[in-house]
Amino acid sequence: MSAERPSLPPVRLNSEAELARDALAAPLFVRAVRLARWAGPDTRVGAGGELAEAQLPAAAEHLDLPADEDGAAYASEAWRLAVDTGLLDVTDPEEGADGEGQGTDGETEGTVTTGENLALLTGGSPQDVLSIWLDGLDAVHADATAPVLDDFADLVGEDGSIDFDALDWDPEAEAEFLDGVLGNLYLLTLADNGAGEGPVPLPALAASMIVPDDMGEPTDDILEQVSEAMMRLDDQFRLLEPIGIVEYHPVDEALLVEEGEAADASAAGADDEDVTRYGMVKLTPLGLYGIRARMLEAGVDAPAVGDLAGKGADALLDGIAHYPESAARAEVKLWLAEYGEGSAVSAAAELLAAARGADEGAPLRRLHCQQALALAGPSAEPAVRAVLGDPELGGLARVWLAERGAADVPAPPEAMIFWLAIDTIAAQLDADGELDELQGLIEGLSAQHSGFFDEVWRVDHPATADVLEAMGRLHSDKKAAKDARKAAFKARSRAGG
């Protein structure tokens, strides 16, 4: 059976040390750490763990923020992150008989102590830092999907209860939408083998979640939905940027008063000069790490280069089966590095053993085995020579030795030549390579031997008939294509159907 294709391409992540440094430099995280070190025994908090309002000016001043509402809001946001990530531990307020625990305004207050996670930021490992940062990302994500309250007083009933139904807010749907957007941004960043690392226009990102794939010209209703989603995403990315996962160029505020223009921008016709006014967003290396971590937690198959290092050769060859070429090479290099320089023969022997098989994915395993052996270097030669007589591996072994100019390479028997041709084409068909390259391979292999189609249908390979049918479809020479189809019929008849 062919190897299961991952739902996402493999991502190349920075080292954990680099990512940890990026996490510690994220503006919101920096503020949270500074407040955690600033807090002391006299710092008072409210019943919900928030910093007492009377202390917000001092906190803002400590963070070098302006002494206004914005400064207080930023300080409050950083305080919440410090509590959510365990940099601070909140003691619940307990009112004593003598009134201890009451603030100057009569509100019950609690205290805080340093959380154990604060010490890990300097004395722990990069993994410790990243684990704490991920908790912060979860907290900011929750804030970004919280409802926007224009007038909170309208939601409070006469008895003091909050009418949540009036919010018209579905927390699961909101979180799912934002995760979908971040997932699309992740996929766009990895597109074309990393060529899609530039910023993505916010209208295009919003449209990717709203406009149906089979819709031609978006309707006015769809454009209005895209516009509304775009404005919501603008608010959310403004909240997400300080935690370090994105670089965000926000929507030009002048557009917010230009009625209808935001909706128009979501159409494909917005020109390149104007599109930046509607917001541009780009995942950072830390963002790639963070979004992937969230996807893995949700059960999404999101591979990363290096995942297969230290695993068996069978896991390696199956795992890289549908990786882009550069990612596959990087993965193999990391896998070989686990063996060490003096163990090339053992590594090559394990790769060759894993390449055997008559299942659907075996041809592609053998192709990647041959490519992996090229990276193993000349010291792998003894292991390669050991399989020269193997009917499944002898062909690729001869190719490997010939490419290295090795001496005393025995000529392959004719049956092995035909078998290798079928196996090679089967691998390329499974790999979904470029059509022009595949056509060139088919025509080149069939031209190397006169009477190719008169003999090849007898090859005892599970993919013989399928390969010949593909050759009949793809060969540019009409006579050769007809001969291939005839050979495919013979191969199926020989196999009993």
SULLINZI-V712367 format. One record per helix or strand of 2 or more residues. SS is the DSSP state (alpha for helix, beta for strand). FROM is the first residue (numbers start at 1). LEN is the number of residues. Records with the same first field share a line. If there is no record, write none. Layout:
SS->FROM-LEN  FROM-LEN
This chain:
alpha->16-10  27-12  53-10  69-16  116-8  126-19  152-4  164-4  171-24  202-9  220-22  253-5  261-5  272-7  285-13  313-7  325-15  341-15  362-15  378-8  394-10  414-18  435-13  452-7  464-11  478-17
beta->44-2  88-4  110-5  200-2  246-4  280-4
